[in-house]
Amino acid sequence: MRPSLVIVGAGPRGTGLIERIAANAPELYAGSGLDIHLVDPHPPGAGRIWRAAQSPLLWMNSHAEDVTMFTDETVAMEGPVREGPTLHEWAGIDGRTFADRQLQGAYLRWVHEQAVADLPPGVVVHHHPRRALRVSGPREGRQEVWLEGRPRPLLADLVVLTLGHLDAELDDQQAELAEYARAHGLVHLPPDFTADSDLSALKAGEPVLVRGFGLAFVDLMVLLTEGRGGRYEGDTYVPSGQEPVLYVGSRRGVPYHSKIGYDWSGERPPLPRFFGPPEVEALLARPEGFDFRRDVWPLVEKELGFAHYHRLFTVHPERTGVEWSAFEEKYAAASDVAEREALVASAVPDPADRLDLDALDHPLDGVRYGSFEEFQEGLRGYVERDLSRRHDPHHSPDLAVFLGLLSVYGQLVRLGGIGPWWHGFFSYLASGPPGPRLRQMLALSRAGVLQFLGADMTVSAEGGVFRASSATVPGAFVEARALVEARLPEPTVGRARDTLLRELHADGAVETPDGLLRVDPADGRLLDGAGRPHPRRFALGPYTDGRTPGAFTRPRTGGPAFRQNDATARAALRFLRELAGSAAA
């Protein structure tokens, strides 16, 4: 039989893997027949998240010029670079556009078709529009991939899981709230990809509690306002009368920071500087392992500070008190946070020019308002200041920190299970909404369609309703008959509704303490309890401990997802080549 590779998941990650197979096959697999079976109920390329069948009101979260599916010379990989157009080049649109997701889906479909066309003769892709239910088979033999509605399995020499975002069972608190909603005729919408949620139960004019202030909330906000016939006239929102009233809160109590609205100019900070491959190798070599907060975060903090101050001193020297060379030498020699803070205080006169990551992560800590109305005005001011800062190159150290975050994430990928906090922090600082979305948020607030609840939001079920309160406005609370959990389901193996992941776990694949699949950082092979890589099973994506930043790669930033795709493709091709050679012998 011909060698066979099954890829479960036909979205961007599956497409990226096929692109790397096509790029590496001339070197590693030329002339040999191969069947690639692509399993996904959704269309290849776009997959579930970027499919055409969703509202055109929903946008990409990145500028079109910052979205690419193609490698470049900055990617540290063994395989060949095959450059291609970014989204804006392919679509012929302004690079600063926040394209809608339907357009991105079309781009992804085109990339998929190009990747398939670039495969060598004899390598054939077969799409199976079904769900994969489980994988069985011995470690040293052919694998069986069982599909929904198909009595016989696909036979595979190798299986690669590129599943993307998955549905999850409710956690204990969510399950209690959902049961309370059923018992009292209330509405509880669990974490979900917002475009898939049935929002019809959220009635016009009625209060709706929303827990979560990130990108899932932005989608919800759009679908319940413009999606119900409202419109914007400049900075004013004109309601249709079909909107509910949204009361939103979260742990931080503020929206994610706006996307930066200006371009980089001048010298880039030389990254990595304090957290690069040598530091990662040292952490991995520790026989006792490492703790993120104790051993990793101090290096990350120093790296981000370096990026920030490199930009401040080299581009805005009038706001500093010493020469960069003198500051850099002392900064590098500083052995702890206190020493660095003292150095910064002596060299950077204005506290507004100093990087304070704790303050950024907890903007409402200790902040109290006397009334709900005062807080609305206060948070609108916070959002307005954030918009102003993120669109003003006077604050370009913010963009340097963004580059530092990308560099750091590229190193953290190699460490594996580092816990969920980092990904949330990264998303809050580096993967927030487009500026226009925050301006819409302000207009909705002024129109009374959107109300802010505050930080450390708590939700209880009592008196036949849901009740929300926050430490930001002591004593204030809001009651409603509807509650929306505005966030994506946590990508954990234990709570995944996907039977494929659960069966893999039962078959020996292990998870990290925060519930992600453990994979070999070298090539993505699944690891068992003894740390042994499975010879025939790989996994890439957000449900693994090799998760990467964002959905897509920004051009010329090293692209850890590209590096992973290339390593997995090359490992798979080498294995299949040896297998074909053994069969021929």
LUMNUPA-587378 format. One record per atom (N, C-alpha, C): x, y, z. Coordinates in steps of 0.02 Angstrom, whole numbers, plus 50000, padded with zeros to 5 digits. Atoms other than C-alpha are relative to their C-alpha. Example, Ala and Ser with C-alpha at 12.3 -4.5 7.8 and 13.67 -1.06 7.14 Angstrom:
BEGIN
500454994150000/506154977550390/500455006050000/499584994149997/506844994750357/499615005550037/
***
This chain:
BEGIN
500424994050000/500005000050000/500435006250000/499644993750001/500525017949968/500065002850071/499954996649935/501185027550120/499425005050008/500594995949987/499805037450203/500115004450061/499964995249946/499795053150311/499305002950010/500654997049984/498195058850399/500115006350040/499994993649965/498045077150450/499295001550024/500664998649972/496585080450567/499955007450016/500064992749992/496095098750550/500235003549936/499854997150065/496005108350386/500035007650002/499954992849994/496155126150454/500705002549984/499354997050016/497685137550448/500594995550018/499415004049979/498815125450543/500094994049953/499955005550047/498395110750431/500255002349933/499764997150063/498655121750279/500755001650003/499294998549991/500315127850349/500444993849997/499625006250002/500885109950371/500064997449929/499975002250070/500435105350191/500495004449960/499524995550034/501395120750131/500714998050014/499325002149982/502935114750225/500164993149971/499885006450033/502725097050158/500185001149926/499844998450070/502685104249982/500695003049992/499354996750005/504225114850017/500574995150011/499465004649982/505245100550091/500014993549961/500035006450035/504675086049983/500534999249945/499485001050051/505885089349838/500664997550029/499385002349968/507335086649960/499914993250033/500075005849956/506605073050070/499554994449974/500495005150020/505265063749972/499865000249925/500144999350072/505435067049785/499914993249968/500105006050040/504725053749671/499634994450033/500355005449965/503835043349803/499265001750006/500714999049993/501955041049806/499805001050072/500234998749932/501005047449958/499285002549997/500684997649991/499185049550007/499965004250063/500124995749942/498795064250122/499245000650008/500724999749985/497075062850201/499885005850048/500154994149960/496405079350266/499294999350027/500655001549968/494995076850392/499755006250036/500314994249968/493855091450439/499315000949970/500674998850029/491975094450422/499945006849966/500014993350028/492385112450373/500465000549940/499624999550062/493155118750210/500765000550011/499274999649994/495045116350186/500245007249991/499724993350002/496065132050214/499705004350054/500344995749952/494785142350309/499844996350064/500195003649940/494225128750428/499385003050033/500594997749965/492925132550560/500005007650013/499984993249976/493505149450623/499965005149944/499944995150055/493815157850454/499544998249942/500455002250053/492415149750354/499605006049973/500374994650033/491395160350233/499325001350033/500674999549973/489755156950323/500015003250070/500044996249938/489885170450457/499905007349982/500184993050013/489425188750475/500585003949970/499484995750028/490395200850364/500195005750046/499844994749952/490375212850513/500604998150043/499455002249957/491705202350601/500665000949963/499374998250031/493465208250568/500574995450023/499355002449976/495215201550576/500225004450058/499754996249942/496115206950733/500695002949986/499334997550019/497705211950639/499945004049935/499954996650065/498155224050501/500144994849946/499915004850055/498105215250333/500734999149982/499295000650015/499965218750310/500374995850051/499685003849946/500335209350472/499784992750001/500255006950003/499545192850416/500314996549940/499715003850055/500515180250314/499974992650016/499965007349993/500495161550284/500644997349970/499395002150035/502225161250206/500625001750041/499374999249964/503975159450276/500435005449968/499504995350026/505395171850258/500674998550034/499315001549978/507245172950299/500085000550076/499934999449927/506915176750484/499814993750037/500235006149967/506195159450519/500594995250006/499455004549987/507505148150600/499774992849990/500245006750016/507125131650513/500484996749951/499575003850046/507975117950412/499765000549928/500285000250067/506805118650264/500095006449961/499914994250043/506825130750118/499475005450013/500474994449997/506035147950126/499615000149934/500424998950059/504565149750007/499565006050014/500374994049985/503955167350011/499355000349960/500644999150034/502205172549963/499685006450026/500314993649982/501005187149979/499695000050069/500394998949940/500335194050141/499275000749979/500714999250015/498455195950155/499885006349958/500164993850036/498505214050096/500284999949929/499725000550067/499635210149948/499564995549956/500425004750039/498535195549894/499345003249982/500674997250010/496905205149914/500015006749965/499964993450031/497555221649843/499655005450040/500314995149957/496975231649993/500545003750039/499544996149959/497785244750103/500264995650057/499705004249948/499005236550224/499745001450070/500244998249933/498245245750373/499274998050011/500715002249994/496515238350340/499944994350049/500195005849962/495725226850467/499474996349959/500445003550048/494985214850340/499474995950037/500495004449968/493415205050376/500224992749994/499785006949996/493555186650415/499834996049938/500155003450062/492715181350254/500565000849950/499434998950045/494135189250156/500604995850022/499455004249975/495405180650267/499894992749982/500165006850019/494505164250235/500154998749927/499845000750071/494675167050047/500754999549989/499275000350004/496535170350069/500254993150021/499795006649975/496715154250169/499834994549951/500185005050050/495785144250037/500505000249942/499524999450055/496965151249904/500684997050021/499365002749977/498505146950009/499974992450000/500085007350000/497835129250032/500054997349929/499995002450069/497555127249845/500715000449970/499314999350024/499315133849808/500454994650029/499595005049967/500095122049935/499884993149969/500165006550030/499195107049861/500294999649929/499744999950068/499685112249685/500764999349999/499275000349997/501515113349740/500274993250022/499775006749981/501575095349801/500284996349939/499715003650056/502655083849694/499494995149969/500425005150031/501825071949570/499994993750043/500055006149960/501195056549659/499795001250071/500254998349933/500755065649820/499305002949991/500704998350013/498865066749824/499645001650065/500384998049942/497735075849948/499274998049992/500705002049999/496025068549991/499665003550060/500364996749945/494795079150093/499414995750021/500565003849972/493595069950208/499605004950044/500394995149961/492215082050268/499624996750058/500295003549942/491925072550430/500415001750062/499634999449937/492445073050613/500394993750012/499615005849977/493835061650672/499814998550072/500255002049933/493255051850825/500554997250044/499465002849959/494795042350882/500554997449955/499425003050033/496505035750834/500204993950039/499775006249967/497005017950872/500584997249961/499445003250034/498445006750826/500624999550043/499405000949959/500105000550897/500525005449987/499494994950008/501575012250925/500434998749939/499535001550055/502615003250794/499654998049936/500365002150061/501234999950666/499545005349974/500464995350031/499955008050557/499475002350049/500524997249958/498715019350642/499324999749964/500675000050027/496835018750618/499645006350024/500354993849984/495885035250612/499264999049983/500715001450007/494025032550641/499625006549990/500374994050018/492845045150561/499264999150014/500725000049987/491065049750604/499634997949936/500415002250057/489825040550491/500364995649951/499635004450046/491135029250414/500184993650038/499915006249961/491185010850466/500724997550003/499315002450000/493005007850421/500475005950008/499544994449986/494495018250477/500445001749940/499454998350045/495755027650373/500634996950029/499365002849978/497415018550382/500555005249989/499504994750003/498875030150419/500664997550027/499335001349974/500735027850435/500185005350052/499904994649952/500765044650526/499345003950006/500584995749988/499415055650604/500265006650030/499844993449973/499595074450634/499355003450018/500594996449978/498295083550737/500135007549995/499964992650006/498055101950688/499305002750012/500714999349986/496395104350774/499765007150010/500234993249988/496345122950815/499585000550063/500414998949941/495045129350939/499454994750005/500475005549988/493915116151016/499475001950051/500524999149950/492295115751113/500204996450064/499815002949935/492425111651299/499394999350044/500515000649949/491335105451439/500065005950049/499994994549952/490855118451569/500424998250061/499675001349936/491915120351724/499474999850055/500495001149946/491105117751894/499545006050010/500424994049988/490525135751918/499535001349942/500434999050058/489875137351741/499434995049998/500535005149999/488935120951760/499465001650051/500494998049949/488105127251919/499565005749975/500394994450026/487585143451835/499534997749944/500435002650054/486925133951683/499414996250028/500555003749969/485895122551795/499505004850032/500444995049970/485215137651889/499585003449946/500374996950055/484735145551723/499444995549975/500525004650022/483795129951670/499424999850051/500515000649948/482885129151837/499575006250006/500364993749989/482355147551835/499835003649935/500194997050064/482055150651650/500445005849979/499524994850018/483625161351629/500404997949939/499565001450057/484885162351487/500724999950023/499285000549985/486675156351511/500354997549937/499625002050060/487805156251357/500724998550021/499335001949977/489425146651391/500545002649955/499454998050045/491155150451320/499934996749932/500115002550067/491085148451132/500345004749950/499814995750056/491705154950966/499375004149984/500614995949998/490495169750961/499584999249936/500375000750062/490025167350778/499564993850000/500405006249995/489335150150826/499455000450052/500494999549945/488295156350974/499325002249973/500694997950015/486405157850961/499835005750047/500114994149960/486125175551021/499265002250001/500694998050006/484255175850986/499655000550068/500324999749934/483835173151171/500155006550037/499834993649968/484615190151214/499545005349971/500554996050025/483105201451198/500145007550001/499934992750006/482995219751148/499835003550065/500134995949942/483125231951293/500134996750067/499905003549936/483475218651425/500745000050019/499305000249978/485055218751532/500304993149989/499625006350009/486355205551491/500675000950034/499355000049968/487845201951603/500504996549954/499495003050043/489435198451506/500654999450040/499375001249963/490965190651588/500554998649949/499475000650050/492515193351482/500025006449959/499934993450032/493215209151402/500514999749944/499515000950053/494325201951266/499684999949932/500224999950070/494075198051083/499334996749990/500665003050006/492575186651108/499465005150018/500484994849983/491695201351191/499925004949941/500054995350056/492105212651043/499544997249946/500455003250049/491275200250924/499285000350024/500684999849972/489765199151039/499705007049994/500224993050003/489645218151048/499795001749929/500154998450070/489675219450857/499354996649979/500585003750024/488365205950827/499355002350033/500604997849964/487165213150956/499845007349988/500134992850014/487285231150893/499935001049924/500044999650073/487725233250708/499644994049971/500325006150025/487175215350684/499255000050009/500734999449991/485435220450742/499735006649972/500264994350037/485285235750632/500225006850025/499744993549977/486165249350733/500535002649952/499504997250045/487375261050647/500385005650036/499584994749972/488755273650683/499985006049953/499944993750036/488685291750629/500575003950034/499414997149967/490445297950667/500124996450065/499885002949934/490735295150853/499354998850038/500655001049968/488875293150888/499704993549976/500355006150018/487955276550893/499255001549998/500724999250008/486165276750828/499684993150008/500285006649988/485235261950904/499434998349952/500575002450039/483995251450807/499404998650045/500525002049954/483005247550963/499974992650013/499995007349992/483405229050948/500574997650045/499425001949959/484955229451060/499804998550072/500035000549927/485035222351235/500485005250030/499534995749966/485985232451366/500554995550030/499455004449981/487695224551394/500365002950061/499624998249940/488505225251568/500614995550001/499415004250009/490295219451546/500515001250055/499464999849952/491645215451673/500474994149990/499515005450007/493145204151694/500485000450060/499504999749947/494655200751804/500345006850002/499684993450003/495535216651746/499495005649999/500524994950002/493925226151715/500085005049944/499884995450056/494595234651557/500074995849937/499885003750062/494655229851373/500744998949987/499315001050022/496235222951295/500265006549969/499704994050028/497445236551240/499905000249924/500094999050072/497145243751068/500614997749960/499465001150047/498145237950921/500385006649989/499594994050012/499595249950891/499885002549929/500224997150063/499155261850750/500535004049963/499474996650038/500855267850685/500524994849981/499505004750025/502305259750593/500665000850038/499334999849972/504025255450658/500465003949955/499484996550038/505455266550605/500654999550039/499355000049968/507305266050641/500234993050021/499675006149978/508365252950728/499554995950045/500385004449956/507515237850806/500434998150060/499615002449943/508025232350980/500314993249983/499675006350017/509305218250963/499774994350045/500315005349960/508235203851026/500134993349967/500025000149927/508405191651106/500665002450030/499424997449965/509585199451232/500124996550066/499935003249934/509255192251405/499594993550005/500395006249999/508035178251359/499994997249929/499925003050065/508635168551209/500164992650005/499865007149999/509185150951162/500454997750057/499585002549944/510595149751292/499624999650066/500395000049938/509405154351434/499484994350000/500485005450005/508105142051370/500344993350010/499635006449992/509405128151357/500184998950074/499825000749929/509955131651536/499404998050041/500605001949963/508165130551599/499814992749986/500185006950017/507845114351505/500484995050029/499495004649974/509445106851573/499944998950075/500065000849927/508915108851755/499684993350017/500305006649983/508645091351826/499385000750043/500584999149957/507395098251951/499435003749966/500514996350036/506415107451817/500035007550017/500014992849988/505925125751827/499295002250018/500644996949982/504545136751896/499945006549960/500064994250044/503855150151780/500115006550037/499964993649964/503665164051908/500705001050030/499364999349966/505295160551999/500595000349951/499415000950042/506455155751856/499955003349930/500094997750069/505705161751691/499795007449998/500264993250003/504745177751727/500535005450011/499484994849993/506265187551791/500395001249935/499654999250064/507125184251624/499565003549949/500484996850046/505565189151527/499935007450016/500084993149978/505355205051629/500615004249979/499404996450018/507155210051598/500045001049924/499994999550073/506995206451412/499525005449975/500484995150022/505425216951392/500225007150020/499734993649980/506215231051491/500565002349954/499464998350046/507735230451379/499725002749934/500314997650063/506635232151223/499735007050009/500314993549986/505705246851301/500535005550005/499514994649987/507245256551359/500485000949941/499604999250060/508245253051202/499675005149953/500364995350043/506905262151104/499985007050030/500054993549968/506695276051231/500665003949995/499354996649998/508555280051244/500275001649930/499714999050066/508965278351058/499585004649956/500444996050042/507455287450985/499735006250036/500254994449960/506865298851126/500505001950055/499494998949949/508505303251214/499875006150043/500154994049960/507825320151272/499594998350062/500405002149942/506735310351395/500404995550047/499575004149957/508225301651476/500555004350029/499514996149965/509595307251593/500724998049990/499325002350012/511125297251537/500054997349929/499905003050065/511875290051379/499784992650001/500245006950005/511175273451317/500544995050019/499475004949986/512865264651327/500114999150074/499915000549928/513045268751510/499414996650033/500605003249972/511255263751549/499994992649985/500025007050020/511375247551451/500494995850042/499505003749961/512955242251543/499744998650070/500265001049932/512155244951713/499374995750001/500615004150004/510505237251659/500184992649993/499795007050010/511385221451601/500304997150064/499675002449939/512365220351764/499524999450059/500485000049944/510825223051876/499774992950014/500135007149983/510515206851970/499294998750022/500685001249978/508735209452030/499565006049981/500484994950020/507155219652004/500135006650035/499904993949961/507535232052143/500585004249972/499424996450027/509225236452068/499825003149932/500214997250064/508455238851895/499545006050010/500474994549987/507065249751965/500365006350024/499614994249977/508325260852054/500375003249942/499654997550059/509325262451893/499525004049956/500494996750043/507775266951792/499785006650031/500224993949966/507195279651922/500525005649995/499474994950003/508875288451913/500135002449929/499834998450070/508975288451722/499415002249958/500614998350039/507165291051665/499575004450045/500324995449953/506445306651748/499244999250006/500735000149999/504605304751699/499764992850013/500265006849986/503735289551779/499584997349942/500415002450056/502605288851625/500434996749946/499555003050048/504145283851523/500314993450025/499725006249971/504545269051637/499524994249988/500415005950012/503925251551601/499824996750066/500255003149939/502835244651741/499514994549979/500415005550025/502185227551690/499444998250049/500525001549952/501235224751852/499425004949994/500534995050008/500285241051831/499614998949936/500355001450063/499895236551651/499524994150008/500415006149992/499215219551705/499415001150046/500534998949951/498145226551846/499835007450002/500094992750003/497585244051792/499505002850050/500504997549953/496135245151916/500144997850072/499845002149931/497025237952069/499995006050047/500034994749950/496585248852218/499605006049978/500404994450025/495515260452110/499284999050021/500695000549977/493795263952185/499615006149976/500454994650021/492335274252121/499405000350047/500554999149953/490935281452225/499334998049973/500645001850029/489565277252102/500124996649933/499995003550064/489185266851949/500095005149944/499964994950052/488975282751845/500705003049995/499314997350001/490685289651897/500484995149966/499565005050030/491495273351844/499934999949924/500094999950072/490725274251670/500445005549969/499604994550025/491535291151644/500754998650008/499305001649988/493165285151720/500284995049951/499735005050045/493325269951610/500005002549928/499964996950066/492885279751454/500645004149993/499384996350002/494335291051498/500604995449993/499465004950005/495465275851519/500074997649927/499985002450069/494995269251346/500235005549953/499784994450042/495215286451267/500765001150005/499274999149992/496965287951341/500384994349967/499675005750032/497405270551281/500015000849925/500034998950073/496825274551105/500505005349979/499544994650017/497805290751104/500724997650003/499315002349992/499395282551167/500204995049946/499835005350047/499325267551051/500005002349927/499974997250068/499155278850899/500485005849995/499544994349998/500525291150946/500724997550004/499315002549999/502345287150897/500445003250053/499654997349942/502885298251042/500094994650053/499975005649952/502555282251142/500254993749966/499775005850038/503495270851022/500354994650041/499775005749960/504305260951165/499464994650009/500535005149996/502595252351172/500074995049943/499915004550057/502925245350998/500624995750009/499405004049985/504665239851053/499824994350048/500215005349953/503855230251197/499604994749963/500375004850041/502675222251071/500494995249964/499505004250032/504195216050973/500344995550051/499715004149947/504935210151137/499544994250019/500485005349985/503345200351174/500034994449948/499955005150052/503465191551007/500654995950007/499365003549990/505295187351038/499974995250058/500065004149940/504925180851212/499574993849986/500445005750012/503485170051152/500364994749957/499635004750041/504615162351020/500464995650041/499585004149955/505765156451161/499584995750046/500425003749952/504385151251281/499704993749968/500285005850035/503685139351149/500444993950013/499545005649991/505245128651175/499994997250070/500025002449931/504955127351362/499414995550015/500585004349988/503275118851346/499535003050052/500534998049953/502045119551491/500215005450049/499814994349957/502245136751569/499405002950036/500604997649966/500465138751633/499615004949957/500444996150043/498995148751564/500085007650007/499994992849989/499405165951637/500345003749944/499614996450049/500705170751509/499605001449936/500374999150063/499575168051358/499485005550008/500494994749988/498225179051435/500325006950003/499644993749994/499485192651477/500235002449931/499784998350068/500205192151301/499425002649959/500574998050040/498485193251222/499745006850020/500244993649975/497985207851333/500435005849976/499554994650021/499525218151287/500095000349925/499765000150070/499895212551109/499474998049950/500495002650047/498305205251034/499315002750014/500644996849986/496945217651076/499635002049938/500434998450057/495585224650964/500285005849958/499844994150040/495805236850820/499755006350034/500214993649971/495705255050872/499285001849985/500704998350014/494045257650780/499504996350043/500465003749956/493245244150888/499955003450068/500034996549936/493725253551046/499625006649994/500394993950010/493015269550973/499254998449997/500705002250000/491405260050940/499774998550072/500165001549931/491455254051120/499835006450038/500134993649968/491535272051179/499325002849979/500644997450025/490065276951068/499414996050030/500535004149970/489025262351134/499915001750074/500054998049930/489445267551312/499625006550008/500354993549996/488885285351281/499264999349983/500705001150019/487275278651203/499624996050051/500335003949948/486915268151357/499884992749982/500085007050021/486965251651260/500514995650034/499455003649967/488585246551347/500155003450066/499844997549934/488935248351533/500594995850028/499415003349972/490565244251624/499884998150073/500115002449932/490535233851783/500615000750045/499414999349960/492355234251841/500424993850005/499515005549994/493785222951895/499764994950051/500165005549954/493695206351988/499254998950003/500725001150005/491915204051928/499804993350030/500285006249972/490925191252026/499284999349977/500695001550021/489305182851971/499724994950048/500355004849957/488085174352088/499304998949972/500685001650021/486395166352059/499565000050063/500434999449940/485085171652185/499375003849982/500634996550011/483285177352192/499714999149931/500265001350067/482905169752023/500335003849945/499644996250051/484175180651931/500754999050009/499284999549992/486035182651901/500165007050028/499804993749971/486885196152003/500765000949992/499294998650011/488555204251959/500225006050040/499724994449964/489655215552062/500755000249989/499294999150010/491435222052064/500295004150057/499664996249948/492695228652189/500115007249979/499864993250024/492895244152079/499485005050024/500554995749976/491205251152133/499694996550060/500245003649941/490925245052311/499265001050011/500714999749983/489135240952352/499534999949941/500424999950059/488495242252174/499924992949971/500105006450033/487745227352083/499485000949945/500475000150056/486745223351926/499684993149998/500355006350007/485425209951907/499744999249929/500225001350068/484945201651744/499774992849995/500245006850012/484085186351675/500414996449946/499575003150051/485465182951549/500735001350018/499284999749986/487325179451570/500374996849941/499595002650055/488595177351429/500724999450025/499295001149986/490315169751459/500395001649936/499714997650063/491225179951327/500744998349995/499315002150012/492805169951297/499994993349965/499945006550032/493405155151198/500064994650053/499905005549953/493335138251283/500744998850014/499305001549983/494935133851376/500234993949961/499775005750040/495985122451264/500324994650042/499735005249956/496155108351389/499774993149977/500155006850020/496205089751356/499434997250043/500485003049954/495195085351511/499285002149989/500684997750009/493685096151468/499805000549926/500164999550071/493745095051278/499414995449984/500555004250025/492135088951198/500224995649944/499735003850056/493195082151058/500194993050024/499865006849978/493175063251079/500694997749980/499335001950023/494795061750981/500525001450053/499514998349948/495785070851115/499914995650061/500125004249940/494955061151256/500264992949989/499765006850014/495335044551172/500774999849999/499274999849999/497145049751146/500265000050071/499794999749930/497285053951330/499934993250032/500105006849972/496565036951376/500514995149973/499525004550032/497825029051258/500725001550018/499324998949975/499325036351348/500295006949989/499764993250008/499545054251287/499895003850066/500054996749935/499855065551437/499895007449992/500134992850000/499355083151482/500425003550053/499654995949952/500225097151573/499535001550059/500454998349944/499565103251743/499435004749980/500544995650022/498555116451650/499604997149942/500465003550044/497785103451535/500174999849927/499815000150070/498755104851372/500364993549983/499645006050021/499415090151272/500755001350000/499274999350001/501265087551300/500274997349934/499695002050063/502265086951139/500745001150003/499284999250005/504085085251095/500145006849966/499884993550031/504695103151064/500414999749936/499585000650060/505865096650929/499594999349937/500385001250062/504525090650808/499254999050010/500725000449989/502815090150891/499734993050013/500265006749985/502715071450927/499674999950069/500335000649935/501505066951067/500454996250049/499605003249949/502355062251230/499554995850046/500375003949951/501825048651350/500245001750070/499844998549931/501975048151540/500744999450016/499285000849989/503795042751529/500415005049959/499644995250041/504215057151411/500224997349933/499815002950064/504375045551261/499575002949944/500404997650057/503855053151093/499694994249962/500335005050040/502585043050996/500295000249930/499674999850066/503405037750832/499535001949943/500474999150056/501805039950730/499465005250012/500524995149986/500765053650812/500305006750018/499774993249989/501055072450808/499415004450017/500534995149987/500065087550868/500295007049998/499814992950004/500175106150830/499385004250016/500574995649990/499085120150894/499895002250072/500114996749935/498315129351043/499854995350057/500155004849946/497845113651140/500624996150021/499375003149981/499685108351151/500425004850041/499554995649962/501065114851264/500525003349956/499594996450048/501925120851106/499615005649967/500434994850029/500575134051077/500415006349985/499634994250024/501155149550985/499575006350005/500394993949991/500625167950992/499545001349941/500454997750052/499095173350895/499804994749951/500245004850050/498175165050753/500474999949939/499594999650060/499375170950617/500665003450016/499334997449991/501175176050596/500085006849967/499824993450027/501765193950572/500634999149958/499415001050042/503015194750427/500645002350034/499324998549978/504855194750471/500075000850076/499935000249927/504645190950656/500214993150025/499745006449978/505375173450659/499514994450001/500545004950007/503695164450660/500114993250032/499915006749970/503825150250789/499524994849972/500465004950030/502285142150710/500294997349935/499675002350061/503215141450544/500564995050016/499455004549980/504705133650632/499734993250020/500305006449979/503595120450711/499734996149940/500275003450059/502695116650548/500554996849959/499445002550040/504355114550459/500314993850033/499705005749965/505065103050593/499554993849996/500465005750003/503505092150594/499984997249929/500025002450070/503435091350403/500624996049983/499385003450017/505255086350390/500054993350037/500005006349963/505095073150528/499544995049967/500485004550032/503565065950442/500274997449933/499755002050065/504375065650270/500594995050007/499445004649989/505955057250336/499744993150020/500295006349978/504915043950424/499684996349941/500355003250056/503855040650269/500484997749946/499505002050049/505385040050156/500334993550021/499695006149975/506205026950266/499514994149997/500515005250004/504575017350273/499934997449929/500065001950070/504425017450084/500614996049977/499395003650017/506235011950069/500014993050028/500045006749969/505964997450189/499524995549962/500505004050036/504414991850094/500284997849932/499715001750065/505364992449928/500524994550006/499485005049990/506774981950001/499694993250014/
***
